[in-house]
Amino acid sequence: MASQTISSWGRLFSGEHGVFCLKSRYDPFPNITPFSSVLPYGNGRSYGDSCLNVGAAVLSSRFLDRFIDFDPQTGLLRCESGVLLADILRLVVPRGWFVPVTPGTAYVTVGGAIANDIHGKNHRRAGTFSRHVRRFELLRSNGERMMCAPEENASWFAATAGGLGLTGVITWAEIQLRRVIGPLMDVETIRFANLNEFMALCAESNCDFEYTVAWIDCLSKGRHLGRGVLRRANHAELLAAKSPRPRRQRFSVPFTPPFSLVNLTSLRLMNTAYYRLQRRNQRRIEHFESFFYPLDHVLCWNRLYGPRGMHQYQCVVPSAGGREAIEALLEAIARSGKGSFLAVLKSFGELNSPGMLSFPRAGLTLALDFPNRGTGIDQLFSQLDGIVQSVGGRLYPAKDGRMPGKLFRSGYPRWQEFSRFVDPRCSSSFWRRVMADV
Amino acid sequence: MKKVLIVGATSTIAGAVCRIFAERGDALMLVGRRADVLDATASDLRVRGARAVHVHTMDAGDLPSHETMLTRTGELLGGIDSVLIAYGTLSDQTACEQSGELTAAELHNNAVSVAALLTRIGALLSQRRAGTIAVISSVAGDRGRASNYVYGSGKALVTVFASGLRQRLYKSGVSVITIKPGFVDTPMTATFRKGMMWTTPQRIARGIVRAMDRSTPAVYLPRFWCPIMLAIKMIPENLFRRLRL
């Protein structure tokens, strides 16, 4: 078996992996000798090391890409776990359905969506992805096939949802979709000058808007601290007769530039321009692709960060004391002068996340990215870790390649319960890292 | 709506072609060795919009079974408009070098059985004086190389056979299309290291459908292989034997 170099989406972590693949949901769990462990691998969109198993093997689901059944009356979809959300949308949107929860890219697999228990801009209304999963089949390395549902093998369901692929491989899943009229979104864009304004806007948007997300200019300090642009939207109640169409043309970053094109100068310019150009209260009809997946039009955009890649940092802080914590985080970042362009602020609702290791909980979540510029960044991250830990928050494993094991275990108190469900043949670079100092 | 027969339908490239046909609302007959995977592929294509999907289990190396399969396809689809022959195995070159039997078996599966099947299908379609037959050969069939000449020579037979058949059936209105893919990232090549020259089954599938729609006689997919293979074919044997390609 030849090995292949696989790097995660942040391009900061990579390594040699043996590659196995399942060709259909009927295939048995492969014999992985001579490798010590294997990690189910979807489309590799996780940023850090949670989708890697360096020095061992991955089990690719990319040929598990078949639909099994779709009922256009009830919106119940059954498909193999390697199907991308983009494939689902292409099939179901023309028939009046939409994925219940979507991240900022449609290029994630259903298996990955469950394994990371992903969330979207509609967390207040819909909760996490796994809340809409009716059941799935889990294939264990001992050959056992287990049907998992909230009411059947419930503990396995809870371990596998958000379980980072460590409990075995999901072969297929059944998802309840949500009704829409058509592909259009009714989007409002509003500028806010600081965090207080953001909180007020959020509270006001909660009852009338399904989707809410804010971009933050995290280079601004002082009285501008926490200024940004909020976008809120609903699925439009109109059909796409002569309305905006998705841009078909996709642009790919063809090669990795020798240095990061995202740097302090380009950031300051872009952030200020983006903020200034936003007129107050703009409302318009958009195609869902441009609302949910603006970056999907630029294939391989992660290359813009240069050969050294980027860090992502996404945390959630509980509602109580959340605003102050976010303020402290933003202050620390602005002080460090290492601002990130894609700083995204969302609020999570009260809906319970089904997984033992699910990331979302009620509160505020801030997602940041930083070009990898070596040592200085670690200091900043430790500072941010401190703030997150002091209010009882946690970091998102799908974005992480560096959180200390202690922070993981304090953020995810059910880790011990979870570890009993880990398949003896499954492991990941992430898991070994956060468990190293137990 | 077209009535399409796909032999080797569980291959990834054929699967991607089937999806394009399904989205057009065509009626399909899927032929392959593994019944469970055929059924899984069939339900996928039904969800994607195929008018009808039938399956038939057959090992193409078993030549007498071709007739039964073609009769059943004709009955179930009510005729055949297009055919895609997409099966084949990547021969284990080093194992073949040790075994005449294995070499012969590989050539039987990848070449002889294809020639037999093409003959039957050619006869069937030329009676109706219409139709398209596409067959997947390979860039490996353009020149024998030390690293995979068993596979390559099988594909060379397919290429030459299809070329002759194309000439013969031209007057009867049947198009024969030779597809020569380069390196494609499929389960067949899962263990290979992938570089710049590699492409996806989806891209190959779009090329196959385009060639079938336009009755292009022979295509390299992706097209950049055309000049590369032209150059490789021109290297004199005296020099070629010293190269490691």
Interface residues (C-beta under 8 A of the other chain):
Chain A: M1 A2 Q4 V19 F20 C21 K23 S24 R25 Y26 S60 F63 R66 F67 I68 D69 F70 E80 L91
Chain B: T12 D36 V37 A40 T41 S43 D44 V47 R48 T186 P187 A190 T191 F192 R193 K194
